Amino acid sequence: MMVPYLEQLVQLAIRSGASKAAILSTDDISVEENLANLCREPQCRNYGLSSSCPPHVSGPAGFRKFLKNKKNSIVIRIDLLSTVLFSDQRLEIMQLLHEIVAGIEQAAVNMGFTDSKAFAGSSCKEIFCHDHAECRVISNNGKCRNPQSARPSMSGYGINVSKLMKAAGWPLKINNRQNETGEESMSWVAGLIVIG
């Protein structure tokens, strides 16, 4: 049976710009140490640059603790051309992703689920504060410049995004037959909102 408030959040995600949104059990969220370790080795270019990326997040152990007593989550996906994903336009898509998951988080909080938390792909420093020398939070020079939109990166918590896609019933590969059909290759970016 579909829970009405979860379905409302799914519909909000679609209206906000997600290509797909699905309700998952938190049991479907796979948290893996080796994935979080990839932020450090080989070091991601965003490592240590914001409060929402390692080593400034609680990592897999903290995420597992956060998940305790939580039952539901919503996963979203934005489909996009692969050429966009690997271009400067990528930052606009990642900003939209952060804004969508932040909006779903806030809607869940407004419904009374005050311990809800959203996660997205990529670093908020790269997306929102690329024109600034440093993250004000980690430099102790003030509060986050974008608290309404910036959300922690799923990578730093070891969230296996491929397994989320499979649990939602979505293919990992959308269209990689550019040479055969003449269509451009497609890709996706994803976000997660844990409802609590």
Backbone hydrogen bonds, N-H to C=O, Kabsch-Sander energy under -0.5 kcal/mol:
donor,donor_aa,acceptor,acceptor_aa,energy
6,L,3,V,-0.5
7,E,3,V,-2.2
8,Q,4,P,-2.3
9,L,5,Y,-1.7
10,V,6,L,-2.1
11,Q,7,E,-2.5
12,L,8,Q,-2.1
13,A,9,L,-2.1
14,I,10,V,-2.0
15,R,11,Q,-2.6
16,S,12,L,-1.9
17,G,13,A,-0.6
17,G,14,I,-1.1
18,A,13,A,-2.5
19,S,77,R,-2.0
20,K,77,R,-2.0
22,A,75,V,-2.4
24,L,73,S,-2.9
26,T,71,K,-2.2
28,D,25,S,-2.0
29,I,26,T,-1.5
30,S,28,D,-0.7
31,V,29,I,-0.6
32,E,30,S,-0.5
32,E,158,G,-3.2
35,L,32,E,-0.7
36,A,32,E,-1.5
37,N,33,E,-2.3
38,L,34,N,-0.7
38,L,35,L,-0.7
39,C,36,A,-1.5
40,R,37,N,-1.0
41,E,37,N,-2.7
41,E,42,P,-0.5
44,C,39,C,-2.7
47,Y,44,C,-1.7
48,G,54,P,-2.7
49,L,46,N,-2.1
53,C,50,S,-1.3
56,H,53,C,-2.0
62,G,58,S,-1.5
63,F,59,G,-2.3
64,R,60,P,-2.8
65,K,61,A,-1.9
66,F,62,G,-2.2
67,L,63,F,-2.2
68,K,64,R,-0.9
68,K,65,K,-0.7
70,K,67,L,-2.3
72,N,195,I,-0.6
73,S,24,L,-2.5
74,I,193,I,-2.6
75,V,22,A,-2.4
76,I,191,G,-2.5
77,R,20,K,-2.3
78,I,189,V,-2.6
79,D,77,R,-0.5
80,L,187,S,-2.3
82,S,185,S,-2.7
84,V,81,L,-0.7
85,L,81,L,-1.8
86,F,82,S,-1.5
87,S,84,V,-1.8
90,R,87,S,-1.4
91,L,88,D,-1.1
92,E,89,Q,-0.8
93,I,89,Q,-1.5
94,M,90,R,-2.7
95,Q,91,L,-2.1
96,L,92,E,-2.1
97,L,93,I,-2.5
98,H,94,M,-2.4
99,E,95,Q,-2.5
100,I,96,L,-2.6
101,V,97,L,-2.4
102,A,98,H,-2.3
103,G,99,E,-2.1
104,I,100,I,-2.2
105,E,101,V,-2.5
106,Q,102,A,-2.4
107,A,103,G,-2.2
108,A,104,I,-2.5
109,V,105,E,-2.3
110,N,106,Q,-2.6
111,M,107,A,-1.2
112,G,109,V,-1.7
113,F,108,A,-2.5
114,T,112,G,-1.4
116,S,113,F,-1.6
117,K,194,V,-2.2
119,F,192,L,-3.2
120,A,152,P,-2.7
127,I,123,S,-1.8
128,F,124,C,-3.0
129,C,124,C,-1.0
129,C,125,K,-0.8
132,H,129,C,-1.9
139,S,135,C,-1.6
140,N,137,V,-0.9
141,N,136,R,-2.1
142,G,136,R,-0.8
149,S,146,N,-1.2
150,A,146,N,-2.8
153,S,52,S,-1.9
154,M,120,A,-2.7
157,Y,154,M,-1.3
158,G,155,S,-1.7
159,I,154,M,-1.7
160,N,30,S,-2.9
161,V,159,I,-1.1
164,L,160,N,-1.3
165,M,161,V,-2.2
166,K,162,S,-2.1
167,A,163,K,-2.5
168,A,164,L,-2.0
169,G,165,M,-0.6
169,G,166,K,-1.1
170,W,165,M,-2.7
174,I,172,L,-0.5
175,N,186,M,-0.5
181,T,177,R,-2.6
182,G,177,R,-0.5
182,G,178,Q,-2.2
186,M,175,N,-1.7
187,S,80,L,-3.5
189,V,78,I,-1.8
191,G,76,I,-1.8
192,L,119,F,-2.6
193,I,74,I,-2.6
194,V,117,K,-2.9
195,I,72,N,-2.3
195,I,193,I,-0.6
196,G,194,V,-0.5
